[in-house]
Structure formats: structure tokens, C-alpha cells
Amino acid sequence: MEHSPHRPIRSFVLRQGRLSNAQRRAHETLMPKYGIPYSGKLLDLALIFGRSAPKFLEIGFGMGETTALIAQAHPQNDYLAAEVHTPGVGSLLKQAEELGLTNIRVIQHDAVDVLQHALPLECLDGVHVFFPDPWPKARHHKRRLIQAEFVDLLCSRLKPGGYIHVATDWEDYAEQILKVLSGEPHLTNTAAGYAPRPEYRPLTKFEQRGLRLGHEVWDVIFRKKQPV
């Protein structure tokens, strides 16, 4: 599918973050082992992971804590993790190596480009978008990742029966996410509104701290309909 050249959707805003020595070393030494260079050409995920197994895309994994825990707990699945920020990439690489994970690959590139140009149609069993940038100011809401155009792109790469799982701790963004996913004709809600947090999404330290302070988190999980 083609998108307007004037205002392309993007999955991130590039910010300068502090890169620790450990993250820098991990990035330099482990990207050859876990990293996938972005070339704009279609990826053969079975070849990359060396097996046929369920494939999941993790979009914007932050410092990688959740992605590493999910991959460790579900060795039967393969996880392609997309993130642009080098400190987070270095952090996930370090965790993958320390945990001996063989089912993670990291692509340091905009997830929208990856979806449009590097992933074949209907190749994914699930997509995780955990705590995307909420862009809280009303004038910035147009920058939020979860928009109808992006969800349509996600759907095209999902297998029938595959799911999209978005989690946020911003209530008005949760409302927008629920509305946008509800408006996608290829998707059906797995719950009557918001979903309970599934077992596979671990509580991060940040989330645990927020819950202790009374903050809420909303999970939205939709599944791609089977063809009639």
C-alpha cells in the first residue's frame, strides 16, 4: 500500500538519549549476532530465525525489558524487535546475550518502513505496541502512532487470526486506540472494550511503580478476522 509523500506516518521521533558504555559495547559487539540490517527488501523470517515458528513484531521496545522477558518465557515463538534509539537497542542486545536468547532479532529502523518494505503480507502472528509515545498535548495528537492508516498497514502483515495488542497508560490515548481499532473492518475485539492484561505481557518496573501510585493501564487486543 502507498502512503502520501507529503506527511508520511512514522513510528518514532528521534531523540538524543544517553548511551552508557555497556550499551555502546553491546551495540558494537552484538548487532552482528542479533541485528538485521534494513535494506528495504523483503525479509525471509524463517531463514533469519532458522526455523518455522510463530512470528511476532515488537514495535518501539524502549529499553527492551518487556521484550526480553516475553522472548525468554516463550521460546517457541520468534520476536522481531524494531526500535530506532541506540540506548534501547544496546540494552536489549545486552539482555538477549545475558539470557542466552535465540529467538530475538533486532532491526534498528522505523517500524513503518519495516512493515511497508521489509515484511511480506500476512507473515505475522501478532504485533505488540506497548506504551507508544502518548503525545499528550492536543495539538500533537496527529503524531500518535495508532491511526487508521497505520492499523490498516498492520492488518495487511498479520495472518488471519493474528492479533494486535496495544497498551497505554494515557486514558485519552486508550480511548483513541479502542476507537481506531474498532473502526478497522478486518479486526474484531477480543474483549468487550478493554482487555485484561494477558499473562504474556509482564509488568515492567515502570508500570509496577505507576500502579502503586494509582495509575491505570489499558490493554487493547484485536484479532484479524478469518476469511469468509
Secondary structure, 3 states (H helix, E strand, C coil): CCCCCCCCCCCCCCCCCCCCHHHHHHHHHHHHHHECCCCCCCCCHHHHHCCCCCEEEEECCCCCHHHHHHHHHCCCCEEEEECCCHHHHHHHHHHHHHHCCCCEEEECCCHHHHHHHHCCCCCEEEEEEECCCCCCCHHHHHHCCCCHHHHHHHHHHEEEEEEEEEEECCHHHHHHHHHHHHCCCCEEECCCCCECCCCCCCCCHHHHHHHHCCCCCEEEEEEECCCC
